[in-house]
Amino acid sequence: MTFVVPFDGSDLAEAALVRAVEYGAALDEEIAAVVVVPERKRYAREKGWIDENEPYDVDAVVASLREQVRTLAPPAAFEFERLREFPPETELADHIERLIQNHDPSVVFLGSDNVGRIVTPLTSVGVHVAAEESYDVFIVRHPAPPALEALEPHAEFYERADSA
Protein backbone atom coordinates (compact mmCIF):
# COMPACT_ATOMS: atom_id res chain seq x y z
CA MET A 1 0.00 0.00 0.00
CA THR A 2 1.02 3.58 -0.60
CA PHE A 3 0.27 7.08 0.60
CA VAL A 4 -0.74 9.06 -2.49
CA VAL A 5 -0.82 12.84 -2.89
CA PRO A 6 -2.61 14.58 -5.77
CA PHE A 7 -0.12 17.37 -6.42
CA ASP A 8 -0.59 20.68 -8.20
CA GLY A 9 2.26 22.68 -6.67
CA SER A 10 0.01 24.75 -4.39
CA ASP A 11 0.94 25.50 -0.79
CA LEU A 12 -1.57 22.99 0.56
CA ALA A 13 -0.48 20.32 -1.93
CA GLU A 14 3.09 20.85 -0.70
CA ALA A 15 1.90 20.58 2.91
CA ALA A 16 -0.02 17.38 2.07
CA LEU A 17 3.10 15.89 0.45
CA VAL A 18 5.28 16.75 3.44
CA ARG A 19 2.64 15.35 5.80
CA ALA A 20 2.48 12.14 3.75
CA VAL A 21 6.28 11.83 3.97
CA GLU A 22 6.19 12.30 7.75
CA TYR A 23 3.43 9.73 8.25
CA GLY A 24 5.05 7.43 5.69
CA ALA A 25 8.32 7.48 7.60
CA ALA A 26 6.53 6.74 10.87
CA LEU A 27 4.44 3.92 9.35
CA ASP A 28 6.92 2.62 6.75
CA GLU A 29 4.69 3.44 3.76
CA GLU A 30 5.77 4.42 0.27
CA ILE A 31 4.77 7.82 -1.11
CA ALA A 32 3.55 8.72 -4.60
CA ALA A 33 2.66 12.13 -6.02
CA VAL A 34 0.20 12.19 -8.92
CA VAL A 35 -0.25 15.14 -11.24
CA VAL A 36 -2.73 15.92 -14.00
CA VAL A 37 -1.71 18.74 -16.34
CA PRO A 38 -4.34 20.00 -18.78
CA GLU A 39 -2.77 21.68 -21.82
CA ARG A 40 -4.86 24.83 -21.49
CA LYS A 41 -3.45 28.22 -20.56
CA ARG A 42 -6.46 29.17 -18.47
CA TYR A 43 -5.97 26.23 -16.11
CA ALA A 44 -2.23 26.89 -15.91
CA ARG A 45 -2.89 30.52 -14.96
CA GLU A 46 -5.50 29.51 -12.37
CA LYS A 47 -2.99 27.15 -10.76
CA GLY A 48 -0.27 29.79 -10.78
CA TRP A 49 1.95 27.72 -13.07
CA ILE A 50 2.33 30.65 -15.48
CA ASP A 51 1.78 34.40 -15.36
CA GLU A 52 -0.92 36.20 -17.35
CA ASN A 53 1.15 36.85 -20.49
CA GLU A 54 3.63 34.00 -20.15
CA PRO A 55 3.62 31.27 -22.82
CA TYR A 56 2.54 27.86 -21.58
CA ASP A 57 5.20 25.18 -21.86
CA VAL A 58 3.58 22.00 -20.51
CA ASP A 59 6.88 20.12 -20.34
CA ALA A 60 8.41 22.93 -18.27
CA VAL A 61 5.44 22.86 -15.86
CA VAL A 62 5.73 19.08 -15.46
CA ALA A 63 9.48 19.42 -14.86
CA SER A 64 8.87 22.14 -12.27
CA LEU A 65 6.25 20.05 -10.44
CA ARG A 66 8.54 17.01 -10.55
CA GLU A 67 11.34 19.11 -9.03
CA GLN A 68 9.01 20.38 -6.27
CA VAL A 69 8.12 16.79 -5.41
CA ARG A 70 11.76 15.68 -5.53
CA THR A 71 12.77 18.55 -3.23
CA LEU A 72 10.01 17.91 -0.67
CA ALA A 73 9.90 14.12 -0.90
CA PRO A 74 13.03 12.66 -2.54
CA PRO A 75 11.93 9.01 -2.33
CA ALA A 76 8.41 9.68 -3.64
CA ALA A 77 7.26 8.25 -6.93
CA PHE A 78 6.05 10.84 -9.44
CA GLU A 79 3.37 10.08 -12.00
CA PHE A 80 1.71 12.56 -14.31
CA GLU A 81 -0.82 12.66 -17.10
CA ARG A 82 -1.18 15.35 -19.75
CA LEU A 83 -4.66 16.22 -20.95
CA ARG A 84 -5.19 17.97 -24.25
CA GLU A 85 -8.51 19.38 -23.14
CA PHE A 86 -9.61 21.21 -20.02
CA PRO A 87 -12.35 18.86 -18.84
CA PRO A 88 -15.11 19.61 -16.36
CA GLU A 89 -14.04 19.02 -12.76
CA THR A 90 -15.67 15.59 -12.56
CA GLU A 91 -13.66 14.37 -15.56
CA LEU A 92 -10.49 15.96 -14.19
CA ALA A 93 -11.17 14.17 -10.90
CA ASP A 94 -11.62 10.90 -12.81
CA HIS A 95 -8.14 11.29 -14.33
CA ILE A 96 -6.65 12.02 -10.90
CA GLU A 97 -8.56 9.10 -9.40
CA ARG A 98 -7.18 6.73 -12.06
CA LEU A 99 -3.62 7.82 -11.25
CA ILE A 100 -4.31 7.42 -7.53
CA GLN A 101 -5.67 3.90 -8.03
CA ASN A 102 -2.52 2.90 -9.95
CA HIS A 103 -0.70 3.00 -6.60
CA ASP A 104 -3.15 0.86 -4.56
CA PRO A 105 -3.44 3.61 -1.94
CA SER A 106 -4.12 3.04 1.73
CA VAL A 107 -4.47 6.79 2.31
CA VAL A 108 -4.75 9.77 0.00
CA PHE A 109 -3.34 13.00 1.44
CA LEU A 110 -5.37 15.80 -0.05
CA GLY A 111 -4.32 19.43 0.36
CA SER A 112 -7.50 21.48 0.27
CA ASP A 113 -9.02 24.31 2.22
CA ASN A 114 -12.56 23.49 1.12
CA VAL A 115 -13.00 19.70 0.97
CA GLY A 116 -15.17 18.28 3.69
CA ARG A 117 -16.96 21.42 4.73
CA ILE A 118 -20.69 21.34 5.22
CA VAL A 119 -21.13 23.56 2.18
CA THR A 120 -19.12 22.10 -0.67
CA PRO A 121 -18.08 24.32 -3.56
CA LEU A 122 -19.12 23.12 -6.98
CA THR A 123 -15.66 23.72 -8.41
CA SER A 124 -13.61 21.43 -6.19
CA VAL A 125 -11.88 18.47 -7.83
CA GLY A 126 -10.91 17.38 -4.32
CA VAL A 127 -14.54 16.78 -3.42
CA HIS A 128 -14.74 14.10 -6.09
CA VAL A 129 -11.41 12.52 -5.15
CA ALA A 130 -12.36 12.48 -1.45
CA ALA A 131 -15.67 10.76 -2.23
CA GLU A 132 -13.92 7.53 -3.26
CA GLU A 133 -14.48 4.86 -0.60
CA SER A 134 -11.67 2.42 -1.45
CA TYR A 135 -9.12 4.38 0.62
CA ASP A 136 -8.98 6.76 3.57
CA VAL A 137 -8.52 10.47 2.96
CA PHE A 138 -6.32 12.71 5.07
CA ILE A 139 -7.32 16.30 4.40
CA VAL A 140 -4.59 18.88 4.95
CA ARG A 141 -6.14 22.30 5.52
CA HIS A 142 -3.21 24.05 7.18
CA PRO A 143 0.47 24.21 6.26
CA ALA A 144 1.57 23.60 9.88
CA PRO A 145 1.56 19.99 11.09
CA PRO A 146 -0.50 18.58 13.91
CA ALA A 147 1.33 18.24 17.21
CA LEU A 148 2.18 14.53 17.14
CA GLU A 149 5.40 13.50 18.83
CA ALA A 150 5.76 10.35 16.71
CA LEU A 151 6.24 12.45 13.60
CA GLU A 152 9.46 14.21 12.80
CA PRO A 153 8.37 17.43 11.09
CA HIS A 154 10.40 18.82 8.25
CA ALA A 155 11.44 22.04 9.99
CA GLU A 156 12.83 23.64 6.83
CA PHE A 157 9.49 23.27 5.04
CA TYR A 158 7.47 24.67 7.92
CA GLU A 159 9.86 27.58 8.44
CA ARG A 160 9.46 28.45 4.74
CA ALA A 161 5.65 28.17 5.00
CA ASP A 162 5.61 30.43 8.07
CA SER A 163 7.56 33.14 6.25
CA ALA A 164 5.26 33.09 3.19
Secondary structure as UniProt FT lines:
FT   STRAND          2..6
FT   HELIX           11..27
FT   STRAND          30..38
FT   HELIX           41..46
FT   TURN            47..48
FT   TURN            52..53
FT   HELIX           58..72
FT   TURN            74..75
FT   STRAND          77..83
FT   HELIX           89..101
FT   TURN            102..103
FT   STRAND          105..111
FT   TURN            115..116
FT   TURN            122..123
FT   HELIX           125..130
FT   STRAND          136..140
FT   TURN            149..150
FT   HELIX           155..163
//
